[in-house]
Amino acid sequence: MSSHNSHQDRMPLPRLRRSLLTLSITGLGLALLPTAAYAGLARIMTVNGSVQLRREAWSEFRRARPGTALYGPDLLEPGRGSRIVVICPNGSRWIVPAGTISAVNNGCPGTPRALKPQFGIGDLRGGSDPAIPYVISPRLDTVLSPTPTLRWNPVEGGETYRVSLQTRRGTLWEIETDQTVIPYPEDQPPLSPGTLYTLVVETDTGAISTDDSPALRFNLLTGDRATEAQTDITAVEALDLPDMVATLILVEDVYPRYELTGAAIDALEGLVTAGCETAKVRRLLGDLYLKSGLRLLAGQNYETALALALATENLEERVLAQYGLGTLYARIEEPEKATEFLAAAQAGALELGDDTLAADIAAELP
């Protein structure tokens, strides 16, 4: 198994440019939208009608959907009479000419090429026992809010949970609840800079989150990094995008820069709760849970993503879900399952016409 970098760096992005843009090229369908250059990729914003996508490595066009990330050489072909709006990396909007084929770089100059998918993999001893109220978030990352949402695994038969926040100096506070997702207690002091925290959860069944193998610590993002992160998030929120598109930009383009894994998980789980469940949303959750070392949740979300991708004939997401499952099973030393899913992902990549991705997947086979 080759080593992997962060899966959130699946397609590495250029460093954020901090200037404000006042570009207006109305002849190309670009709207005036002064904002921070918040992302490195273009993305389909809305689809009224239909649109086909052909990535640089693909052998043919395939249906594209709102939220789909776009790379510079990608080709888009809207159906006649269709209106397709793309949000560009600089925040401007491009109305793709209908009835013809356009490269993404024609409407969103400077959008980068796609690179090899890469996976961040946490300590997968964690999140493997459903009888443990293991911590889901914040777990092993940074948080932007000094009062983050707290979330852990619901234990079957567990009616109450004793929740405490601890540092190396001891317990800061402790509460009891019958919920498994709670806001940070209003009557407790918020998180402080420069401190490592551990959330500990014990249920009335006797199980405790510290029975989960990895030692968990998180900290508060502060200083210039916190200011930059908030600026980037505010810039995306100001774009007035559909909820799913804005969330995907944050999850794929912004949160990874600041290691805000818990925030990304919360955002995607919010989409699922709101009924916005797609193969991509579930696959990204699989990626994030894999990075967090939560093997059960990673596997469940990849399996759901795979089922949704098959139901909607979304070959690209099918391949990525199978690649994720194969990577998961290889890491937890289940070679037969790893081979099954990696071989299926390789075949799917070849069906896409992406020989390079197929070779990358083949290199992971046990």
C-alpha positions, 0 to 999 in steps of 0.5 A: 500500500503506498502512502497517502496524503490528506484526502482533502487534498484529493486534487491539490489547489493553488494557494489562495489569492487575497486580492479582491476581484472586480472582473466583468466580461459580459461578452463571455457571460461573466457577471460582475462579482467583487469578492475574495478569490476563494477557491482553486476550482470551478464548479457547476452552480445551477443546471436548467435543462441538461449538461454533459461533461468530458474531463481531460482523461475521459473517452466520452461525455457524461451527464454532469450535475450541480456541485460538480467540480470542474478543471481547466481542460474539462469540456462542457456541452449544455443541451440546446435551450439549457441554461448552465451557470458555473461559479469560477475560482475567482467568484465570477459566474459564467453562463455556458453557451448552449448547444456547443462545446466549451472548455472550462478555461474559456469561461473560467481562465486559470482553472487548474488541471485535476491531479491524482486522488489522494487519501488521508487515513487516520488511526483506523483502530478508532470508530470500530466498536458500535458499543463505544460512544466514540467521539466523532467531532471534534476529534483530531483536528482544529476548530474555528469556533470557541464553542463547537458542536459536540458529536459522538456515536449513539450506543444502542441501549444507552439512555444518558451520556456523561460528557466532559471536556478535559485538558492535561491539567484535568477536567474543565467541565462535565454535563449529562445529556440524553442527546448525541449531538449537542451545542457547546454548553452556554454556561461553560467557558469557551475554548482558549488558544494554545490548549489541547482538549479532549472530549470524553463521553461515558454512557450509562451502559458503562462504555466510555469513549477513551476505550477507543484506541487513539488518544484524541486531542483538538485545539482552537484555530487562532491568530492570522490563520483564524482570521484568514479562515473566517475571511474565506468562509465569509466570502463563500457565504456572500456569493449567494449560492445554493446550499449544496454548492456553497457547502461543497466549496467549503468542504473541498476548497476551504476547510482543508486549508485550515484542517477544519475536518469536524466543520466539514463533517458537520456541514455535509451531515447537515446536507444529509439531514436536510434531504440533500443526499447525493453520491458525492456528499456521501462519498466525501463523508466517507473520505472525511471519516477515513481521515478521522480514523472512523472506520465504521462511518467511513465504510457506511458512507462509502457503501451508501455513496456506491449505491447512490452512484449506481442508482443514478449512473454516476460512474465517476462517483462510483469509481471514487467510492469503490476506490475509497472502500478498497483503500479502507479495507487494504488499511484494515488488512482485509485483502479480499475485500480490498481487491474486490473494490479496487479491481472494480474501481480500476475497471470503472476508471478504464470505462471512463477512459482514464488510463492514468487513474486506472494505473494509480488504482492498480498500484494499490492492489494488495 
